[in-house]
Amino acid sequence: MTARERILGMLKGEKIDRIPWCGDLAYWIDYLNDEKIMPEKYLRDQSLEEREILSQGLAAPFHGKGLMELHRDLNVGFYLQGYFPFDTVYDGVEVVTELKGTTRTTTVKTPYGDMQEVWEYVFTTHSWGPRIHMVKDEEDLKKVRYLYEHTFYEPNYKLAEERTQIVGEQGVVLVYMPKCPIMEMIALRAGIESVTYMIMDAEEEWEETIAVMEKKHGEACEIALKAPCECIMIPDNLSSGSIGRNLYRKYAFDYSRKWTDRIRKAGKYSFVHLDGTVNPLLTEVCEAGFDVVEGLTPYPVGDMKYSQMRDIANEKAILWGGIPGGFFTPDYSDEAFDQFVIPLIEEMCRDGRSVLAVGDQVVPGASFERIRRVNELAEKYGYYEK
């Protein structure tokens, strides 16, 4: 069977020959491009403009035939990089983004005052991080509502259509819906500390703001439902260390349940990303109806062994992950890697509802050989009993 047949077979609940193996390589690809060590053959189909962007680093986009060739050569099933299949349009509010060197500054101008955020790209980590969040306290909530009330979305299915043609048997096409509003505030707009204070100090206005965001996100979700893809992720990037059960239940559960149901009725499969601390959110997202819980990172990096994750997840949910991203670097020996992955594969085979993947991404410094090793082990130990 091909990687695509195994992934879709698992999603459909059909019998397949062996455990699927998939990997999120996006972070590692940024590292290869930043360090200018991406093999030339994977860059051939990049335009001159794209090559120029890649030469500047800054986690530049990398896609097309070269991306698929890389996955094929490594024998990795493709499902990410995902993308938002819509363009964001502002009408009645001014949003200005400036990139200077490694700093990206976005300013939002509203009748109630301006908001500004500053993100910085750090080459040593090959990633962006916030220096200054856009939303500081409850005084900004009316500005946030104004921003979202004047935000609109237009379909942009170009990349999904392209991937439908080039992914072939190497995997599936996945697109993103927006994050649920509270996770957008925690992860992108404000941070967990400011969110906590806003809920405590201005709960009524906070909930009014969340309602406005949810309404506008719904418009984008409707566009994502119509995208040419098999899978849709709500990219909440969850961890029980950043949002606990109570906040998830109050502000995220109903949103998730609504859209997992809509995704299912649209004939597609729903994904959510849960890494870091798994317990107790794993039971919550399963109850919310997600078909796949992705990015799972087990002990000794996470808080639970993989077998324990299955114990608290429902039988229908597919658990997707298992190999901590740091284990792909030379800091972890070949022998130690095999000693971890082989029992994991055997456990997943007994379970029958797991996809062998990375928890959550292959990290900078990983070797091509170590990534290829996973498929070798899956070929040797990952076949189901007939």
Secondary structure, 3 states (H helix, E strand, C coil): CCHHHHHHHHHHCCCCCECCEECCCHHHHHHHHHCCCCCHHHCCCCCHHHHHHHHCCCCCCCCCHHHHHHHHHHCCEECCCCCCCEEEEECCCEEEEEEECCEEEEEEEECCEEEEEEEEEECCCCEEEEEECCCCCHHHHHHHHHHHHCEEEEECCHHHHHHHHHCHHHECCEEECCCCHHHHHHHHHCCHHHHHHHHHHCHHHHHHHHHHHHHHHHHHHHHHHCCCCCEEEEEEEECCCCCCHHHHHHHCHHHHHHHHHHHHHCCCEEEEEECCCCCCHHHHHHHCCCCEEEEECCCCCCCCCHHHHHHHCCCCCEEEEEEEHHHHCCCCCHHHHHHHHHHHHHHHHHHCCEEEEEECCCCCCCCHHHHHHHHHHHHHHCECCC
